[in-house]
Amino acid sequence: MAVAIDGLIIGGVTAVAVMSAVGLEEANDAILDGSAAFIFVAFILAPGFYHTLMVGNRGQTIGKIALGIKIVDHEHPEHAFGYPRAFRRWFATTLFWWLLYLPGILDHL
């Protein structure tokens, strides 16, 4: 559930930012003609920044705060999780999701 809350927040903020920077019609045209690299990068980098900053500083994202979940180091639960560990955690999770989705996407091509 926390992932869904975070996804709505990240997706909504990123969509508004991209649409305000590029414009709705230009974004649609870029997606349709395949030149949407900026949009793709924005939707990949935004979650990385969000999770790294939130988890690295507070140990929680907004979704986790809403559900009362906190990420802590089991040896030092009173210390902050740290930005490098938060980034590695996000990157590993994203990599595993892509490894699960990529074969299915390639199969449909």
Backbone bond lengths (Angstrom), bond angles and torsions (degrees), N, CA, C in turn:
res aa  C-N    CA-C-N  psi(-1)  N-CA   C-N-CA  omega(-1)  CA-C   N-CA-C  phi
1 M - - - 1.437 - - 1.535 111.63 -
2 A 1.335 116.10 -37.81 1.466 119.48 178.50 1.523 110.46 -63.23
3 V 1.334 116.61 -36.68 1.467 120.51 178.39 1.524 110.21 -64.57
4 A 1.322 117.20 -38.94 1.467 120.56 178.72 1.528 111.07 -65.51
5 I 1.315 117.32 -42.78 1.471 121.14 178.58 1.525 109.90 -62.95
6 D 1.333 116.31 -46.93 1.462 120.13 178.88 1.520 111.28 -63.43
7 G 1.320 117.29 -39.46 1.466 121.07 178.54 1.513 112.56 -62.01
8 L 1.329 116.57 -41.35 1.464 120.08 177.13 1.523 111.13 -64.34
9 I 1.319 116.30 -41.64 1.468 120.08 179.78 1.525 110.63 -66.43
10 I 1.336 116.50 -51.92 1.461 120.12 -177.76 1.524 110.79 -63.77
11 G 1.324 116.53 -46.78 1.464 120.40 -179.44 1.511 112.27 -61.67
12 G 1.320 116.83 -42.91 1.459 120.30 -179.89 1.515 112.74 -66.02
13 V 1.318 116.40 -47.14 1.464 120.20 -179.64 1.526 110.76 -65.01
14 T 1.333 116.75 -43.40 1.463 120.19 179.86 1.522 110.74 -65.08
15 A 1.322 117.30 -42.65 1.468 120.29 179.69 1.524 110.95 -62.06
16 V 1.320 117.22 -43.99 1.465 120.35 178.96 1.525 110.08 -64.44
17 A 1.327 117.63 -42.05 1.466 120.84 -179.95 1.525 111.21 -64.29
18 V 1.320 117.42 -44.29 1.463 120.56 -179.76 1.516 110.57 -66.24
19 M 1.324 116.60 -44.46 1.464 119.86 -178.56 1.525 111.84 -66.29
20 S 1.328 116.94 -34.17 1.465 118.40 178.65 1.532 111.29 -76.10
21 A 1.336 117.39 -30.19 1.458 120.30 179.51 1.522 111.81 -78.50
22 V 1.314 116.91 -39.51 1.464 121.20 -174.28 1.518 112.03 -103.13
23 G 1.299 117.05 -35.45 1.456 121.62 -174.24 1.514 109.81 100.66
24 L 1.311 116.22 144.54 1.456 121.49 -174.98 1.521 112.41 -63.34
25 E 1.314 117.00 -46.22 1.464 119.89 -177.69 1.532 111.44 -66.63
26 E 1.338 116.65 -42.04 1.462 120.09 178.64 1.526 111.57 -66.17
27 A 1.340 116.83 -36.95 1.468 120.34 178.07 1.525 110.07 -65.38
28 N 1.322 117.23 -43.57 1.457 120.27 177.75 1.519 111.36 -62.08
29 D 1.329 117.33 -43.61 1.465 120.85 178.54 1.526 111.15 -62.60
30 A 1.327 117.18 -41.43 1.462 121.21 -179.89 1.527 111.01 -64.68
31 I 1.310 116.51 -39.54 1.465 119.96 179.03 1.524 110.05 -67.20
32 L 1.323 116.65 -43.18 1.465 120.41 -177.60 1.519 113.03 -69.11
33 D 1.336 118.50 -36.00 1.467 119.00 -178.62 1.528 113.11 -93.29
34 G 1.329 117.60 2.61 1.464 120.76 173.28 1.510 115.58 84.77
35 S 1.310 119.37 10.04 1.459 121.20 -179.90 1.531 111.40 -105.04
36 A 1.298 116.15 40.04 1.461 121.37 -173.86 1.523 112.16 -98.55
37 A 1.316 118.17 36.98 1.467 121.54 -177.88 1.532 111.11 -60.75
38 F 1.343 117.06 -41.50 1.464 120.48 179.17 1.530 110.90 -61.12
39 I 1.298 116.07 -43.71 1.466 120.54 -179.15 1.526 109.69 -66.31
40 F 1.319 117.09 -43.08 1.463 121.36 178.96 1.533 110.59 -60.76
41 V 1.313 116.64 -46.67 1.465 121.01 -180.00 1.527 110.55 -63.29
42 A 1.328 117.12 -40.53 1.473 120.22 179.57 1.527 110.83 -61.70
43 F 1.324 116.89 -41.40 1.462 119.55 -179.00 1.529 112.45 -76.48
44 I 1.327 118.33 -14.37 1.465 121.09 174.65 1.530 110.29 -90.13
45 L 1.334 117.07 -43.83 1.458 120.66 -175.93 1.525 113.96 -75.35
46 A 1.321 117.35 -33.97 1.465 119.89 -178.04 1.526 112.15 -57.89
47 P 1.333 119.63 -48.82 1.471 118.01 177.21 1.529 112.85 -62.28
48 G 1.325 117.03 -34.48 1.460 119.89 178.77 1.515 111.95 -62.66
49 F 1.332 115.95 -47.00 1.466 119.56 177.49 1.525 111.11 -63.89
50 Y 1.316 116.30 -45.49 1.467 121.42 -177.89 1.536 110.56 -58.35
51 H 1.327 116.55 -53.62 1.465 119.58 -177.13 1.521 112.18 -66.75
52 T 1.331 116.91 -40.80 1.462 119.23 -179.80 1.519 111.10 -63.41
53 L 1.323 117.15 -45.92 1.464 119.98 -178.69 1.522 112.20 -68.07
54 M 1.318 116.81 -46.18 1.463 119.66 -176.49 1.528 112.26 -69.92
55 V 1.324 117.22 -49.14 1.465 120.30 -177.90 1.526 110.57 -72.14
56 G 1.324 117.55 -38.19 1.456 120.21 179.84 1.506 113.05 -63.78
57 N 1.311 117.64 -35.47 1.457 121.94 -177.01 1.526 112.47 -90.60
58 R 1.327 116.86 -49.64 1.459 121.23 -172.77 1.526 114.17 -105.84
59 G 1.328 116.55 -20.46 1.460 119.54 -173.95 1.515 111.94 81.28
60 Q 1.329 116.84 8.76 1.458 121.81 -177.29 1.523 110.07 -146.66
61 T 1.323 116.02 145.43 1.455 121.27 166.57 1.521 106.81 -97.53
62 I 1.305 117.56 176.22 1.466 119.73 -179.57 1.524 110.68 -63.40
63 G 1.329 117.10 -38.18 1.464 120.38 176.70 1.517 112.14 -62.67
64 K 1.318 116.81 -41.31 1.457 120.89 178.17 1.529 111.20 -68.37
65 I 1.321 116.92 -37.67 1.466 120.42 176.82 1.518 109.98 -61.12
66 A 1.339 116.35 -43.45 1.468 120.76 -179.35 1.529 111.60 -61.24
67 L 1.322 116.83 -31.93 1.468 120.47 -178.23 1.524 113.38 -100.43
68 G 1.339 117.60 0.15 1.456 121.05 177.93 1.522 113.73 74.89
69 I 1.338 117.33 30.23 1.463 122.41 179.71 1.522 108.69 -103.74
70 K 1.327 116.42 140.33 1.466 120.44 177.02 1.523 109.10 -137.98
71 I 1.339 116.52 138.29 1.455 122.70 177.06 1.520 107.53 -92.45
72 V 1.329 116.58 123.46 1.459 120.74 -178.81 1.526 109.71 -132.52
73 D 1.312 114.96 157.97 1.458 121.71 171.76 1.525 106.98 -80.53
74 H 1.318 117.14 126.19 1.461 119.20 -175.55 1.522 113.02 -65.58
75 E 1.330 118.07 -23.72 1.461 120.34 178.55 1.528 112.59 -85.16
76 H 1.349 116.77 -32.16 1.465 121.42 -178.92 1.528 109.43 -135.93
77 P 1.320 118.36 73.45 1.469 119.95 -175.65 1.526 114.24 -66.08
78 E 1.337 117.88 -16.26 1.464 119.85 -178.98 1.520 112.39 -82.58
79 H 1.340 118.49 -16.11 1.463 122.04 -179.16 1.522 111.03 -88.77
80 A 1.331 114.89 155.38 1.467 120.31 175.53 1.525 109.28 -65.16
81 F 1.313 116.39 152.15 1.467 122.61 -177.32 1.520 111.20 -67.12
82 G 1.319 118.23 -35.29 1.464 122.47 177.27 1.517 112.42 95.85
83 Y 1.332 115.15 141.72 1.464 121.04 -177.26 1.528 114.01 -66.56
84 P 1.344 119.68 -43.59 1.473 118.20 179.47 1.529 112.55 -60.96
85 R 1.332 117.01 -42.67 1.469 120.26 178.79 1.517 110.61 -67.69
86 A 1.319 117.23 -37.99 1.465 119.96 179.09 1.525 110.55 -65.05
87 F 1.344 116.76 -41.43 1.462 119.74 178.21 1.524 110.88 -64.70
88 R 1.334 117.43 -45.49 1.469 119.92 179.02 1.525 111.30 -61.21
89 R 1.313 116.81 -37.77 1.468 121.06 178.72 1.523 110.21 -64.15
90 W 1.345 116.72 -46.20 1.463 120.22 178.29 1.526 110.65 -64.01
91 F 1.334 117.82 -45.27 1.460 121.96 -177.40 1.520 111.29 -62.23
92 A 1.325 117.61 -44.71 1.467 120.93 179.84 1.527 110.86 -63.08
93 T 1.319 116.81 -43.75 1.459 120.36 178.71 1.524 110.97 -63.02
94 T 1.320 117.16 -44.73 1.462 121.70 179.27 1.517 110.73 -63.84
95 L 1.319 117.29 -42.11 1.456 121.14 179.14 1.528 111.05 -61.32
96 F 1.329 117.39 -45.06 1.459 119.64 179.54 1.523 112.12 -65.09
97 W 1.335 117.58 -37.72 1.471 119.65 176.58 1.521 110.90 -63.59
98 W 1.339 116.69 -42.96 1.464 120.39 178.73 1.513 111.04 -64.66
99 L 1.329 117.93 -37.73 1.459 120.34 177.96 1.523 111.63 -65.11
100 L 1.339 116.59 -30.09 1.461 119.65 176.30 1.529 111.78 -77.28
101 Y 1.333 117.61 -38.60 1.459 121.17 -176.73 1.523 113.29 -81.26
102 L 1.318 117.79 -33.68 1.455 121.29 -173.10 1.527 113.82 -58.59
103 P 1.348 120.13 -45.52 1.462 117.49 178.16 1.531 113.30 -60.87
104 G 1.315 117.05 -37.52 1.465 120.01 178.13 1.523 112.31 -66.70
105 I 1.325 115.78 -39.14 1.475 120.01 178.31 1.517 109.85 -66.59
106 L 1.323 117.01 -45.76 1.458 120.69 -179.61 1.524 111.55 -65.29
107 D 1.311 117.44 -33.02 1.458 120.93 178.96 1.523 112.01 -64.80
108 H 1.317 116.88 -31.98 1.464 121.44 -178.53 1.519 113.32 -84.39
109 L 1.321 118.45 -8.52 1.464 120.68 -179.06 1.480 112.12 -78.31
